[in-house]
Amino acid sequence: MSGRVIITGASGMIGRALTSLLQSQGYTVIPFSSRSDAAQGMNPATGWIDRTCLENSVAVIHLAGEPIAQRWTVSRKKKILQSRVEGTTLLARTLAELKNPPQVFISMSGINRYGTHRPNEILTERSLTSNQGFLSEVSAAWEQATQPAAAKMRTVQLRTGVVLAASGGALKNMLPAFKLGLGGPIGKGTQQMSWIRLGDLTALIAWIITHPECHGPINAVAPETVSQKVLAQTLGHTLHRPSFMPMPGWVISALFGQMGQETILADLRAYPQVALASGFKFGTPDLASALLIALRE
């Protein structure tokens, strides 16, 4: 493959891994920053954006956004929402106006577009969405902000689950306790967790670039959903450590507030119907094999 791929949020965990993969496939990757001193990028606060950089690119991949994993205050919730909607809106409107737009615009979203608690449901891209919770509202506004681009070019809203990698995110935060043998199921332990290994997520994004049948919402999750209890057991087994120390739901609520309730205690069973139908093959479709590799990523 060849051509220019523009990535916002290129310095983050996903961005770094994606940059490495795309470069290995022959693409020229250009970080597109939101810093005010960036030579190539944009400033949603002022409306400035480097249109020239975006012209004639193969793909624009929008990963940037204020981190979700923090205790939410009123001001932080506002920042989380604004960082996604304002940047995406500026980018999508600009792409729609380009003389030579990219072949595809891929923007991050999340499985919370389906709500927070949907027990006993298998959620595909055709499932009804929901405004249940703050993250649902954020992802709805986030996806809506891509619509100017969607009217002009192939656009993907990538609904991600928990991304597994030892270098960051949920798994990195879990590892210290589990390595000490103090890990265990969280809350009731029955809530379903939709996950994807970092390497499979980046491979899926690269796949989407070259497969025009992939468009609209796409669930970026592994085919196998697991309960919190199974997650704890599998991680403990992989690390050769016991994993029977439960953490009650009220502790999560006390430590993390609404953020913990909508992420750690969420119950969502998403299924990657579009990705599988397009022919994408997950390198690690089951949790046991995923963790063996994710612990090195």
N, C-alpha and C positions, 0 to 999 in steps of 0.2 A: 504494500500500500504506500501511497505518497500523498502529500498535500498538507495544508496547515490546519491544525486543530486548536481552537481557542478555548482555554479553560479558566473560569473564575474559581477562586478558592483552591488554586493549584498547590498552595503550600500546606493544606490540611492533609489528614491521614488518607482520605480517598484520593485527593488530588495528586499527592506524591506517587501513590501506587499506580494510578491511571496514567500519569505522565510517563513513568518508566515503561509500562506495557505498550503504550502507543508509540513511543520512540523505538522500541524493539521491533515494532511492526512497520517502521519506515516513515511514520508521520513526523512532521515538524510541529512540536507543541509550543504554544505561546501562552504564557501566563497572562491573564487579564485582570489586573488588580483594581481594588476599590480605594487604594491609598491616594491621598491628594497629590503626592509627589511622584506617582507612577507615570512612566513614559507611555505605557500601553495599558489602557484600562478605562474606568469610568468613575464618576463621582455622582451618585444618585442625589445627594443633597443639593448640588448646583445644576444638575442636568447635563454636565459635560460627559462626553463619551467619544472614544477614538473610533470613528466610523471607518477610517481607512484600514485599520487593522482587521476589522471584521469582514471587509470585502474579500470575495473570492476564497473564502475558507471552506474546507470540507465540512466541518462541524463546529458548532459553538456549544460547549458543555458548561452549564451553570450550576456550580456546586456551592457557591458562597452563601453564607448566612450566619447570623449570631448563634452561638452554641445553645442547644436545647438543654443539655445536662447541667443545669444550675438551678438553685432555688429561685422560683419565680416571685418577683415582686411586681407591683403595678408598672414600674418603670422598665424592668427587664422584659416583661411581657410585651410592652410597647416596642421595645428595641428588637425583640425576636420577630415580631410581625413586620415592622417597618423594614428591617434588613432584607427580608424576603420579598415583600411586595414592591418596594420602591426600586430595588435593583433589578428585579425581574421585569417590571413594567418598562423601565428605561431601556433595558436590553431588547425586550420583545418589540417595542415600538420602533426602535432603531433598525433592527433586523428586517422588519416589514417594509422599511423605506429604502433599503439598500438596492442599488442597481444590480449588483451581483451577490445575492444573499447566499448563505451556506446551504449545503444540501440538507442539513438537519439541525434542529435546535433541540437539545436535550436539557431539560430542567429538572432538578431534584424536587421531590415531594415526599410524602410519607404514607404508610398504611393507615395512619390515623385519619385519613380522608374517609375511612369507613366508620369512624367513631372511636370509642375507647373500649367498650365491653360488648362483644357480639358472640357470646358463648354458643357452641354447637352449630355455628354457621361456617361454611367454607366460602371465603370471600374471593371472588374473581373480579377481573376488571369490569364485568357487567353487573356486579352487585350494586345495590343501592348505596349511595354515599350517605353520610350523616354529619350533622353539626354538633355532635355530642362531645363537648369538651373544648378546651382552648386550642389544642393541637389540631383538632378537626377544623376549627375556624381558620387557623393559620394555613393549613394545607389547601383549604378551599380557596382562600384569597390568593395564595401562591399560584395555584393552577390557573385561576381566572386571569392572573396577570400575564400568562403566556399567550393569551388568545390573539392579540394583534399579530404575533408571529404565526400562530396556527392558521390564521386566515390566508397566509401567503406562502407557507412552506411546511414541509414535514416537521412536526413538533411532537416531542415525547415528554410526558410527565412521569418521572420515574418514582414510583411509590415504594420506598425502601422500608425494610424491616430493620431489626437490630443487626448491625454490621459487626461480624466477629473477626477480631485481629488483636494480637497481644500488644501491638504498638499503640492502641488507642481505643476509645469507646468503652462499651460495657464490659467486654472481656478483660481489658486491662485493669479496670476497677475491681473486678471480681477476683482476680488471681491472687493477691496477697492473702486474703482470708482462706481461700481454697488450698493454697500451698502449705498453710499452717494446719490444715485439717479442720478448719472452723467454718467451712462453707456448708450450704444446705439450701433447701427450697425456700422460696420467698413467698410470704402470704399464705394462702391456702395450698399453694403448690399445684393446683389444678388448672390455673389459667394458662392458655396457649400462647406461645411465643413464636412469632414469625421472624426468621433470621436469614442471613446470607453471609457466607464467608467473603472477606475483602477481595480475595483473588477472583471469586466468581462474579462479584459485583463489577469489578473493572472489566472482566472478560465480557460480561453482558453489555456494558456500555460500548465497548469496541465492536461487538456483534451488531448492535443497533445501528451503528454508523453505516455499515455496509449492507443492511437489509431493509430496503424501503417499505416492506410490508409491516414493519414495526412503527407504529405511530399511535398517538393518543396516550391514555394512561397505561402503564405497564408495571405490574407488581414485581419489584426487584427483591424476591424472597426465594429461598430454597423450596423444593417441592415438599419436604418433610417439615411439618410443624411439630413442636414438642411442648410438653407442659413444663412449668418451672421445676417440678420435681424430677422429671427426666433429665432436664438440663443439668441440674445439680449432680445427679447420679453419674451422668456421662462425663462431666468435667472432672469429678472426683476420681472416677475410674481411669481417665486419661492421665491424670497427674499422680495416680497411685496413692491417693489420699482418701480418708473417710469424708463423707459429705452428708452428715445427718443433723447438722446444727441448724434448725429452722430459724428464719427471721420473720416474726409476725408482721402482718400488714400494718398494724398501728405504728410499728417502729419506722417503717418506710415513710408513712404519712408524717410522723413527727420529724424525721430527718430531712425529708425532701419536699414536704407539702404537696401541692397540686401536681408538681412535676413528677413526683414519684408515683402518684395515683394514676396518671395518664400514660406513664411509660413502663415502669417496673411492674406495676400491678395490672396493666392492661391485659385484656383477653381478646386477642384477634388472631384468627386463623386464615391468613391470606394464602392464595395459591397462584403460581406464576403461569397462568393459562396462556397468555399471549406469547411469552418467551418460549414456552415449550412448543406451541403450535407453529412458531416460526422455524423450529429446528434447533434451537439453542440447547446445548448439552452442558449441564452443570458438572464441574469437575469433582465437586464434593456435595452430592445431593442429600446425604444423610449426616446427622450431627456428629457421629463418632469419627467419621473420616474427615469432616470439616475441622474439628478441634485439633486433630493431629497436625494439620498444616497451619491452622490459624495461630497456634501457639508459637509458630516461627515467623509469622508475618508482622 
